[in-house]
Amino acid sequence: MAELPAAFHLDRARLRASFERASRGYEAAAGLQAQIATELLERLELFRFAPQVVLDLGSGTGRITRELKRRYPRACVIALDLAPGMLREARRHQWPWRRFERVCGDALRLPLQSGSVDLIFSNLMLQWCEPLPAALAEVRRVLTASGFFAFSTFGPDTLHELRSAWAQADGYNHVNHFSDMHEVGDALLHTGLVEPVLDVDRFEVDYPDVLTLMRDLKAIGAHNVTEGRSRTLAGRSRLARVQQAYESFRHGEHLPATYEVIYGASWGAAGRAAAPAQDGVVHIAPGSIRRTRGR
């Protein structure tokens, strides 16, 4: 992958603080994230895994960790997140008879032994990892040789309307850089993960106005933490310019916010076929996910 411009480097201290602040209200605002996680979970049904150790990487409040523990009741299931507040919220999803572990850690420096995890599940976390190959190298390190990595991440078309509107208002970054599918695939191979399979889908979420979109992004902790961000609060005039620019995307009563989602899977160092191949083409899931509108 080409090195990102310095303006798109992420401030990880601010990133952690952002998700910490959002932890209590995260689930109420993260409807799209939950839907994408459910789709990713359904894709695991293609495989009959019997893992001993499962890692929910970037677990957030642990809602999906609970489902992983339900699916793999005999496994040691670990919820790992950068923000301690998210892990505190995860206690609500603990069942006395099906408890999972909670670990605070950074995906760029996983506090786990090499070759110790059989299955890594990561929903919408990799876009917060910069550089991406560093996070994937850690995934590769902690996976067993025959381990499996299933993930989703946002692609470059995500929030393109908001990016365009802000570009007309000032010269600062307001939306993160998102790697495209080919960059993600190259990074997987470069770090030693094998048999990668990726596909893309798009969601469109409707909002009455751009300020509601911004409030929703803030509620899930998706703040602008790039080095190229503005260091001052946006004044009324700049916000007015953003609102005016975003209006060019309006469809009737709604303003769309596009989310491009990359789904992926790969194996550890030993390598295995990701799914049955037909005519030289490998498929990881039948069909594509449904396009949704609204939250």
C-alpha positions in Angstrom: 0.0 0.0 0.0 1.2 3.5 -0.7 1.9 5.6 2.4 -0.9 7.9 3.4 -0.3 11.6 3.3 0.5 12.9 6.8 -2.8 14.8 6.9 -4.7 11.5 7.1 -2.6 10.0 9.9 -4.7 9.1 12.9 -4.2 10.4 16.4 -4.7 7.2 18.4 -5.0 9.0 21.8 -7.8 11.1 20.4 -9.3 8.0 18.8 -9.4 6.1 22.1 -10.9 9.2 23.9 -13.6 9.5 21.2 -14.8 6.0 21.6 -14.5 6.2 25.4 -16.9 9.2 25.4 -19.3 7.4 23.0 -19.4 4.1 24.9 -22.6 4.6 26.9 -24.8 5.6 24.0 -23.0 3.6 21.3 -25.5 0.8 20.8 -28.5 3.1 20.5 -26.8 4.9 17.6 -25.0 2.0 15.9 -27.9 0.4 14.0 -26.0 0.1 10.7 -22.9 -1.3 12.5 -25.1 -4.0 14.1 -26.6 -4.9 10.8 -23.2 -5.3 9.1 -22.0 -7.4 12.0 -25.0 -9.7 11.7 -24.2 -10.2 8.0 -20.6 -11.0 8.8 -21.7 -13.5 11.4 -24.0 -15.2 8.9 -21.0 -15.7 6.6 -19.3 -17.8 9.3 -22.2 -20.3 9.0 -20.6 -21.5 5.8 -17.8 -23.1 7.9 -18.0 -25.7 10.7 -15.5 -24.2 13.0 -14.7 -25.7 16.4 -12.3 -23.0 17.7 -10.6 -23.1 21.1 -9.9 -19.4 21.1 -12.0 -16.7 19.4 -11.1 -13.0 19.3 -13.7 -10.2 18.7 -11.2 -7.6 17.5 -12.6 -4.1 18.1 -15.5 -5.6 20.1 -17.1 -2.3 21.1 -19.8 -3.0 23.7 -19.7 -6.8 23.3 -23.0 -7.4 21.7 -21.4 -9.5 19.0 -19.0 -11.1 21.4 -22.0 -12.5 23.2 -23.2 -14.0 19.9 -19.8 -15.5 19.3 -19.9 -17.1 22.7 -23.4 -18.5 22.0 -22.2 -19.9 18.7 -18.9 -21.3 20.2 -19.8 -22.1 23.8 -16.8 -24.3 24.4 -14.3 -21.7 23.2 -12.5 -19.0 25.1 -14.0 -15.9 23.6 -12.2 -12.6 24.0 -13.7 -9.1 23.6 -10.8 -6.7 22.8 -11.2 -3.0 22.4 -9.1 0.2 22.5 -11.6 2.0 24.8 -12.1 0.8 28.4 -15.6 2.3 28.5 -16.7 0.0 25.7 -15.5 -3.0 27.7 -17.3 -1.7 30.8 -20.5 -1.6 28.7 -19.8 -5.2 27.6 -20.5 -6.5 31.1 -24.2 -6.1 30.2 -23.9 -8.8 27.6 -22.3 -11.3 30.0 -24.3 -14.4 30.8 -23.4 -16.3 34.0 -23.2 -19.6 32.1 -21.5 -18.2 29.0 -19.0 -15.6 30.0 -16.4 -14.1 27.7 -13.1 -12.4 28.5 -12.6 -8.6 28.2 -9.2 -7.2 27.2 -8.3 -3.6 26.6 -5.7 -3.3 23.9 -4.6 -1.8 20.6 -5.0 -3.7 17.4 -1.6 -2.4 16.3 0.0 -4.1 19.3 -2.2 -7.0 20.4 -1.5 -8.2 23.9 -1.8 -11.8 22.9 0.7 -14.6 22.3 1.7 -15.5 18.8 -0.3 -18.4 17.3 -2.9 -18.4 20.1 -6.2 -17.6 18.3 -8.2 -19.9 16.0 -10.8 -17.4 14.8 -10.6 -13.6 14.6 -13.8 -11.7 14.0 -13.5 -7.9 13.3 -16.5 -5.7 12.4 -15.8 -2.2 11.2 -12.5 -1.7 13.1 -9.8 -1.8 10.4 -10.6 1.6 9.0 -9.4 3.0 12.4 -6.0 1.3 12.0 -3.2 3.3 10.4 -1.1 1.9 8.9 -3.4 -0.9 7.9 -0.6 -3.5 7.3 0.5 -3.1 10.9 -2.8 -4.2 12.2 -3.0 -7.1 9.7 0.5 -8.2 10.7 -0.7 -8.5 14.2 -3.7 -10.5 13.1 -1.3 -12.8 11.2 0.9 -13.1 14.2 -1.7 -14.1 16.7 -3.6 -16.5 14.4 -2.8 -20.2 14.5 -1.4 -21.6 11.2 -4.9 -22.8 10.2 -6.8 -19.9 11.8 -9.5 -17.9 10.1 -9.9 -14.1 9.9 -13.3 -12.6 9.0 -13.8 -8.9 8.8 -15.6 -5.9 7.5 -14.3 -2.4 6.9 -15.4 0.8 5.2 -14.3 1.5 1.6 -13.5 4.8 -0.1 -17.0 5.7 -1.2 -18.1 5.9 2.5 -19.5 9.3 3.4 -18.5 10.8 0.0 -21.4 13.2 0.2 -20.1 14.6 3.5 -16.5 14.7 2.3 -17.6 16.7 -0.8 -19.7 19.1 1.2 -16.9 19.9 3.6 -14.5 20.3 0.7 -16.6 23.2 -0.5 -16.6 24.8 3.0 -12.9 24.7 4.0 -9.6 23.1 3.2 -9.4 20.7 6.2 -10.0 16.9 6.5 -13.4 16.1 7.9 -13.7 12.4 6.8 -11.1 9.7 7.3 -9.2 8.0 4.4 -10.7 4.6 3.6 -8.7 1.9 1.8 -10.3 0.3 -1.3 -10.8 -3.4 -1.8 -7.6 -3.9 -3.8 -5.5 -2.1 -1.2 -7.0 -4.3 1.5 -6.4 -7.4 -0.5 -2.8 -6.4 -1.2 -2.2 -5.7 2.5 -3.6 -9.1 3.5 -1.2 -10.9 1.1 1.7 -8.7 2.0 1.4 -9.5 5.7 1.3 -13.3 5.0 -2.5 -14.0 5.3 -3.5 -16.3 2.6 -6.5 -17.2 0.3 -8.1 -13.7 0.8 -11.7 -13.3 -0.5 -13.3 -9.9 -0.6 -16.5 -8.4 -1.8 -18.2 -5.0 -1.6 -21.7 -3.7 -1.0 -23.2 -0.3 -0.4 -25.7 1.0 2.1 -27.6 4.3 1.9 -28.9 5.8 5.1 -31.3 8.7 5.0 -31.2 11.8 7.2 -33.5 14.8 7.3 -30.5 17.1 7.4 -26.7 17.0 7.6 -26.6 18.1 11.2 -28.5 14.9 12.2 -25.9 12.9 10.3 -23.1 14.6 12.2 -24.8 14.0 15.5 -25.1 10.3 14.7 -21.4 10.1 13.8 -20.5 11.7 17.0 -22.7 9.3 19.0 -20.8 6.3 17.7 -17.4 7.9 18.3 -16.7 8.5 14.7 -14.9 11.8 15.2 -12.4 13.3 12.9 -9.1 12.4 14.4 -6.8 12.9 11.4 -3.8 15.1 11.7 -5.2 17.3 8.9 -8.3 18.2 10.9 -9.2 21.8 11.8 -8.0 22.7 15.3 -10.9 25.2 15.8 -14.6 24.7 16.1 -16.6 25.1 12.9 -18.4 28.5 13.0 -21.9 29.1 11.8 -20.7 30.3 8.4 -18.8 27.2 7.7 -21.6 25.0 8.9 -24.0 26.9 6.7 -21.7 26.3 3.7 -21.6 22.6 4.5 -25.4 22.4 4.8 -25.9 24.3 1.5 -23.4 22.0 -0.3 -24.9 18.8 1.0 -28.4 19.9 -0.2 -27.2 19.0 -3.8 -27.5 15.3 -2.8 -31.1 15.6 -1.5 -33.7 13.1 -2.7 -37.1 14.5 -1.7 -37.4 14.8 2.1 -34.1 12.9 2.7 -30.4 13.5 2.4 -28.4 10.2 1.7 -25.2 9.1 3.5 -23.4 6.4 1.6 -21.5 3.6 3.3 -19.3 1.3 1.2 -18.7 -1.9 3.1 -15.9 -4.3 2.3 -16.3 -7.9 3.6 -13.3 -10.1 3.7 -11.9 -13.4 4.9 -8.5 -15.1 4.9 -6.6 -17.9 6.5 -3.5 -18.1 8.6 -0.1 -19.2 7.4 -1.0 -22.8 6.6 -3.6 -21.8 4.1 -6.9 -23.5 3.2 -9.5 -23.0 0.5 -11.8 -20.3 1.8 -14.8 -21.9 0.1 -15.6 -24.4 -2.7 -14.3 -23.2 -6.0 -16.3 -23.4 -9.2 -14.6 -22.8 -12.6 -11.6 -21.3 -10.8 -13.8 -18.7 -8.9 -14.0 -18.8 -5.1 -17.2 -17.7 -3.4 -17.4 -17.0 0.3 -21.1 -16.2 0.5 -24.1 -16.8 -1.8 -25.6 -13.5 -3.1 -24.9 -10.1 -1.8 -26.3 -8.4 1.3 -29.5 -6.5 1.0 -29.4 -2.8 0.3 -31.2 -0.9 3.1 -32.5 2.5 3.5 -33.0 4.1 6.9 -31.6 3.0 10.2 
